[in-house]
Structure formats: structure tokens, C-alpha cells
Amino acid sequence: MLDTIIPSLQDLGKNVLPTLPSLSQEEVCNIWEHVSAFIERQLSLHKGVQIPGLGTFTFMRQKIEVGNSRFILFQRPVFIMAEKLVQLHGLKQNKVFTPGDIPIIPLNFVVISLESLFHRDTVEGCVKETLLFLSRSISIKQNVEFTFKGIGVLVIRDGRVKMRFFRDFLCTMDGSGALAKALANVNGDFSSPNPLPRIALNHP
């Protein structure tokens, strides 16, 4: 989607999106790459991250049966879309039960600004306006694929929300090695860890 966002801004006034028109495609992608890096770093510290207006990356705990009535308990990353966005567009997402002992922190625009060398207001404006563009795309029934570099792809298609995490990312988040074995026979998580950052919009 990020590779189509700038060319699609002509019909939106600068009063609605004042920041994005001043950024190049590469600059928008660069900011979102640093957003993804921030999320990945916090998850590696077993902390969740809330992205205002979009949702929360956190963990769920899951059991894997290993035979003889034995189980391995591991944490698996999950993405939970903001309820306000779900209700606004009538979206559906799988219910996820997350443990209450995982701290959730907000996306830190100051840290991302320091790491990306963009002004803090530019980073915040880029993120918030991109999410406004995403919401608008959903409202006109476009399918969306929003890539978080190194993490996975948020897919919104036919009114359903699904976060497809990359296998390498899932295995990195799991220190026990149990998840890697479980994923060996699972089709549904992407294998490529670093596609180009993008948000693809496809008409249904």
C-alpha cells in the first residue's frame, strides 16, 4: 500500500493530509520501516505496542501437543485491530485472548524520530495520515495489504482482518524452538522476512 499512497493523494486536500504530500514515496517507506523496527524491538523485549488508530501488537499464549498428553506452552505474537476501526467499517477479526501480564506501550514518535532523523511532527503526521488513508481505503471496499517490514503483512480482504506474520519473525520471537517445529506443517504464515514495505490496494 505504501507504494501507491502518494499517487493516490490528489483527491484529498492538504487540510486532511498536510504531511504526506510533502514526503516522497521513499521517505514514507523509510518512516514506516523505523516504525516496524520499533515494534519488533519491543516485542523482542516481550512488550506489546499500541499504534493509535490501528491496533496493538502483543502476545497470546498457546499450547502445542507433543504427544503422550504432554504440551509445550509458548508465546506467539498477535495483532489486534482497534475496536473503533473494526466497528467503523464492520470488520471481522478472530477473537484473541491475551495474558494480562504483558505490558503494552504506545508507539513512541520521539524514539522513531531520533532513529529515522525525521522531525517528530513529521513522523507522527506520516503515521496518522497513512492510517487515515488506510481507513478511507477500507471504507470504499478496497482490499488492503499493509507490510510491516521484518514482521508480517496485515491483510484486510472481504471485510476480514488477518495478520500474516513471517515465519522467521515468529521463530525469532520464540526462544524455545517449539514454534519452529509447529510451523513446519502450517501453511499460512509467510516465509519471506523482508519484502519491500508497501500497502497494496486491490479492488475486490
C-alpha positions in Angstrom: 0.0 0.0 0.0 2.9 2.4 0.7 3.9 2.2 -2.9 0.5 3.6 -4.0 -0.2 6.1 -1.3 1.5 9.2 -2.7 0.0 8.9 -6.2 -3.5 8.5 -4.6 -3.4 11.7 -2.7 -4.6 14.0 -5.4 -8.3 13.8 -4.5 -7.6 14.5 -0.8 -7.0 18.1 0.3 -4.0 19.2 2.3 -6.3 20.1 5.1 -7.0 16.4 5.5 -3.4 15.1 4.9 -1.0 18.0 5.4 2.2 15.9 5.9 2.1 13.1 3.3 2.1 15.3 0.2 5.4 16.9 1.4 7.1 13.5 1.6 8.5 11.3 -1.2 7.5 7.7 -1.5 10.9 6.6 -0.2 10.6 8.9 2.8 7.2 7.5 3.7 8.6 3.9 3.4 11.6 4.9 5.5 9.5 6.2 8.4 7.3 3.0 8.4 10.5 0.8 8.3 11.5 2.6 11.5 8.0 2.1 13.0 8.3 -1.7 12.2 11.8 -1.8 13.8 10.5 -0.1 16.9 7.6 -2.7 17.1 9.9 -5.6 16.5 12.4 -4.4 19.2 9.7 -4.0 21.8 8.2 -7.4 21.0 11.6 -9.0 21.4 11.6 -7.5 24.9 8.2 -9.1 25.5 6.3 -5.8 25.4 3.3 -5.0 23.3 3.0 -1.9 21.1 -0.2 0.1 20.6 -0.5 2.0 17.3 -3.1 4.7 17.8 -5.9 4.4 15.3 -4.8 1.0 14.1 -4.4 -1.6 16.8 -2.0 -3.4 19.1 0.8 -5.9 18.6 1.1 -8.2 21.6 1.3 -11.9 22.5 -1.1 -14.8 23.1 -0.1 -18.0 24.9 -0.7 -21.2 23.2 -0.2 -24.9 23.9 1.4 -27.3 21.4 0.7 -31.0 21.9 3.9 -33.0 21.7 2.5 -36.5 22.4 1.7 -38.7 25.4 -0.6 -36.0 26.7 2.3 -33.6 27.0 2.1 -29.9 26.0 4.6 -27.1 25.4 3.4 -23.6 26.3 4.8 -20.8 24.2 4.0 -17.1 23.4 3.0 -16.2 19.9 2.8 -12.6 18.6 -0.6 -11.4 17.6 -2.1 -8.2 16.2 -5.5 -7.0 17.5 -7.1 -4.2 15.4 -8.5 -1.3 17.3 -12.2 -1.9 18.2 -13.1 1.6 16.9 -11.8 0.8 13.5 -13.4 -2.6 13.5 -16.8 -1.2 14.4 -16.5 1.8 12.0 -16.0 -0.5 9.0 -17.9 -3.5 10.1 -14.8 -5.7 10.0 -14.4 -9.2 11.4 -11.3 -10.5 13.2 -10.6 -13.6 15.2 -11.0 -13.2 19.0 -7.7 -13.4 20.8 -7.3 -13.9 24.5 -4.1 -12.2 25.7 -2.4 -12.6 29.1 -2.8 -9.6 31.4 0.8 -9.6 32.4 2.3 -8.3 29.1 3.0 -4.6 29.2 1.6 -2.5 26.4 3.4 0.7 25.4 2.3 3.3 22.8 4.2 3.9 19.6 7.0 6.3 20.6 7.2 9.0 17.9 10.2 10.6 19.7 12.3 7.5 19.5 11.4 6.9 15.9 12.2 10.5 15.1 15.7 10.2 16.6 16.4 6.9 14.8 14.9 8.0 11.4 16.3 11.6 11.5 12.9 13.0 10.6 11.3 15.6 12.8 8.9 14.2 15.4 5.9 16.0 14.0 6.7 14.6 10.5 6.9 11.1 11.9 3.6 11.4 13.8 1.9 13.1 10.8 3.1 10.4 8.4 1.9 7.6 10.6 -1.5 9.2 11.4 -2.2 10.3 7.8 -1.2 6.9 6.4 -3.7 5.3 8.8 -6.4 7.8 7.7 -5.6 6.8 4.1 -5.9 3.1 5.1 -9.3 3.8 6.8 -10.5 5.5 3.7 -9.4 2.6 1.5 -11.3 0.2 3.7 -14.4 2.4 3.6 -14.6 2.2 -0.2 -14.2 -1.6 0.0 -10.7 -1.9 -1.3 -8.6 -4.9 -0.2 -5.5 -3.8 1.8 -2.1 -5.4 2.3 0.0 -3.4 4.8 3.5 -4.7 5.2 5.4 -4.2 8.5 9.0 -4.9 7.4 10.5 -7.9 9.1 7.3 -8.7 10.9 4.5 -9.6 8.5 1.6 -8.4 6.4 -1.7 -7.0 7.7 -4.4 -8.2 5.2 -7.9 -6.8 5.1 -9.9 -8.6 2.5 -13.7 -9.0 2.1 -14.2 -7.4 5.5 -11.9 -9.8 7.4 -8.7 -8.8 9.2 -5.7 -11.2 9.3 -2.1 -10.6 10.4 0.2 -12.9 8.5 3.5 -13.0 10.4 6.6 -14.1 8.6 7.9 -17.4 9.8 11.4 -16.1 10.5 9.9 -13.4 12.8 7.7 -15.9 14.6 10.7 -18.2 15.2 12.8 -15.3 16.4 10.1 -14.4 19.0 10.0 -17.9 20.3 13.1 -18.8 22.3 12.0 -22.4 23.0 12.2 -23.6 19.4 8.8 -25.2 19.8 7.1 -22.8 17.4 9.5 -23.5 14.6 8.6 -27.2 14.8 4.9 -26.3 14.9 5.1 -24.1 11.9 6.8 -26.8 9.8 3.4 -28.2 8.9 1.5 -24.9 8.9 0.5 -23.1 5.7 -0.5 -19.5 6.2 2.5 -17.7 7.6 4.7 -16.0 5.0 8.3 -17.3 4.6 9.9 -14.2 3.3 11.1 -11.9 6.2 11.8 -8.7 4.3 9.6 -7.8 1.3 9.5 -4.2 0.2 7.5 -2.1 2.6 4.2 -1.4 0.9 0.5 -1.1 1.3 -1.2 -2.7 -1.7 -4.7 -1.7 -2.6 -6.7 -4.1 -4.8 -10.2 -3.7 -5.9 -12.4 -6.6 -4.9 
